[in-house]
Amino acid sequence: MSQAGDRSAPPATTSAKVGDIKLPGWKQSQVRKAVASLLKYVSSQAEKSSSLFADVDEEVIFLQLALKKMPQQPRKDKPVPLPLPHPLYGAEGQQICLFVKDSAEGQEGKEIKKKLAALEKNGGVAKVIGTTKLRTKFESHEAKRKLCASYDLFLADDRILPSLPKLIGKSFFKKKRQPIPVDLRRGNWAAEIRKALACTYLFKGSGTSVNIRVARSGFEPSEVEANVVAALAAAAEHIPKKWANIQGVFLKTADSVALPIFQTLPDAPAKIVGGSAAAATAVAAS
């Protein structure tokens, strides 16, 4: 995994503003306080670790959404792109792995490597792995687990997306590290890769908690704030019942407490119309 890298990838197209947040009582000042507290905590933890380790990775900052009701939808392995004004991933400093469609001889994977080599800095891709190698070299659970922990981001030729769950194993999906699809049939590969790097991603599940990567601890506070607003505004559009289903919004790192940005009371239980008097009589009689 990489250390702090530049954020030279161009920002995604997003015009999200604080006014786009449709949550009653939303206060941007609360976001500012949470960002400041979280960055202060990460800085103090880094100072403690610096005496033990020469290089300390940047912490990923997550936006956590608590939903009022569990989404009645099947889990989808294809992530939803959420544009960010300040991308998490850059062409430099991040270790990015690309999974590609391959023939039995591995020829197609070799051709893709040649094309990427012709791009400036390999288009930002550090490693290309074909489906043939995924089946052989990364067959064991331990090999899949190590692969999952070896790179900052995984991309995949969208043609092989349906076959990836079996090839890469459960570790990727448990850790929300499943590959981001890119269209390698288009001519401008560099543009496709840059577009993928300029977004964060929403992974749709069946639970009431949603975690979205929105920043790194090396970002400026104003950059974290802008990314929080952009990610929240975009994510709400893909949540069943949208804003009405969001009960809480929090900010956290992998090992910190979740700092509240917004919270509201759960919806009152629906009243049963009719039959209530009969039910009360039955209870009294018993």
MOFEN-V852080 format. One record per residue. N is the residue number from 1. RES is the residue in three letters. SS is DSSP state (a for helix, b for strand, c for the rest). Layout:
BEGIN
[[N,RES,SS] [N,RES,SS]]
END
This chain:
BEGIN
[[1,MET,c] [2,SER,c] [3,GLN,c] [4,ALA,c] [5,GLY,c] [6,ASP,c] [7,ARG,c] [8,SER,c] [9,ALA,c] [10,PRO,c] [11,PRO,c] [12,ALA,c] [13,THR,c] [14,THR,c] [15,SER,c] [16,ALA,c] [17,LYS,c] [18,VAL,a] [19,GLY,a] [20,ASP,a] [21,ILE,c] [22,LYS,c] [23,LEU,c] [24,PRO,c] [25,GLY,c] [26,TRP,c] [27,LYS,c] [28,GLN,a] [29,SER,a] [30,GLN,a] [31,VAL,a] [32,ARG,a] [33,LYS,a] [34,ALA,a] [35,VAL,a] [36,ALA,a] [37,SER,a] [38,LEU,a] [39,LEU,a] [40,LYS,a] [41,TYR,a] [42,VAL,a] [43,SER,a] [44,SER,a] [45,GLN,a] [46,ALA,a] [47,GLU,a] [48,LYS,a] [49,SER,a] [50,SER,a] [51,SER,c] [52,LEU,c] [53,PHE,c] [54,ALA,c] [55,ASP,c] [56,VAL,c] [57,ASP,c] [58,GLU,c] [59,GLU,c] [60,VAL,b] [61,ILE,b] [62,PHE,b] [63,LEU,b] [64,GLN,b] [65,LEU,b] [66,ALA,b] [67,LEU,b] [68,LYS,c] [69,LYS,c] [70,MET,c] [71,PRO,c] [72,GLN,c] [73,GLN,c] [74,PRO,c] [75,ARG,c] [76,LYS,c] [77,ASP,c] [78,LYS,c] [79,PRO,c] [80,VAL,b] [81,PRO,b] [82,LEU,b] [83,PRO,b] [84,LEU,c] [85,PRO,c] [86,HIS,c] [87,PRO,c] [88,LEU,c] [89,TYR,c] [90,GLY,c] [91,ALA,c] [92,GLU,c] [93,GLY,c] [94,GLN,c] [95,GLN,c] [96,ILE,b] [97,CYS,b] [98,LEU,b] [99,PHE,b] [100,VAL,b] [101,LYS,c] [102,ASP,c] [103,SER,c] [104,ALA,c] [105,GLU,c] [106,GLY,c] [107,GLN,a] [108,GLU,a] [109,GLY,a] [110,LYS,a] [111,GLU,a] [112,ILE,a] [113,LYS,a] [114,LYS,a] [115,LYS,a] [116,LEU,a] [117,ALA,a] [118,ALA,c] [119,LEU,c] [120,GLU,a] [121,LYS,a] [122,ASN,a] [123,GLY,a] [124,GLY,a] [125,VAL,c] [126,ALA,c] [127,LYS,b] [128,VAL,b] [129,ILE,b] [130,GLY,b] [131,THR,a] [132,THR,a] [133,LYS,a] [134,LEU,a] [135,ARG,a] [136,THR,a] [137,LYS,c] [138,PHE,c] [139,GLU,c] [140,SER,c] [141,HIS,a] [142,GLU,a] [143,ALA,a] [144,LYS,a] [145,ARG,a] [146,LYS,a] [147,LEU,a] [148,CYS,a] [149,ALA,c] [150,SER,c] [151,TYR,c] [152,ASP,c] [153,LEU,b] [154,PHE,b] [155,LEU,b] [156,ALA,b] [157,ASP,b] [158,ASP,a] [159,ARG,a] [160,ILE,a] [161,LEU,a] [162,PRO,a] [163,SER,a] [164,LEU,a] [165,PRO,a] [166,LYS,a] [167,LEU,a] [168,ILE,a] [169,GLY,c] [170,LYS,a] [171,SER,a] [172,PHE,a] [173,PHE,a] [174,LYS,a] [175,LYS,c] [176,LYS,c] [177,ARG,c] [178,GLN,c] [179,PRO,c] [180,ILE,b] [181,PRO,b] [182,VAL,b] [183,ASP,c] [184,LEU,c] [185,ARG,c] [186,ARG,c] [187,GLY,c] [188,ASN,c] [189,TRP,a] [190,ALA,a] [191,ALA,a] [192,GLU,a] [193,ILE,a] [194,ARG,a] [195,LYS,a] [196,ALA,a] [197,LEU,a] [198,ALA,c] [199,CYS,b] [200,THR,b] [201,TYR,b] [202,LEU,b] [203,PHE,c] [204,LYS,c] [205,GLY,c] [206,SER,c] [207,GLY,c] [208,THR,c] [209,SER,b] [210,VAL,b] [211,ASN,b] [212,ILE,b] [213,ARG,b] [214,VAL,b] [215,ALA,b] [216,ARG,b] [217,SER,c] [218,GLY,c] [219,PHE,c] [220,GLU,c] [221,PRO,a] [222,SER,a] [223,GLU,a] [224,VAL,a] [225,GLU,a] [226,ALA,a] [227,ASN,a] [228,VAL,a] [229,VAL,a] [230,ALA,a] [231,ALA,a] [232,LEU,a] [233,ALA,a] [234,ALA,a] [235,ALA,a] [236,ALA,a] [237,GLU,c] [238,HIS,c] [239,ILE,c] [240,PRO,c] [241,LYS,c] [242,LYS,a] [243,TRP,a] [244,ALA,a] [245,ASN,a] [246,ILE,b] [247,GLN,b] [248,GLY,b] [249,VAL,b] [250,PHE,b] [251,LEU,b] [252,LYS,b] [253,THR,c] [254,ALA,c] [255,ASP,c] [256,SER,c] [257,VAL,c] [258,ALA,c] [259,LEU,b] [260,PRO,b] [261,ILE,b] [262,PHE,b] [263,GLN,b] [264,THR,c] [265,LEU,c] [266,PRO,c] [267,ASP,c] [268,ALA,c] [269,PRO,c] [270,ALA,c] [271,LYS,c] [272,ILE,c] [273,VAL,c] [274,GLY,c] [275,GLY,c] [276,SER,a] [277,ALA,a] [278,ALA,a] [279,ALA,a] [280,ALA,a] [281,THR,a] [282,ALA,a] [283,VAL,a] [284,ALA,a] [285,ALA,a] [286,SER,c]]
END
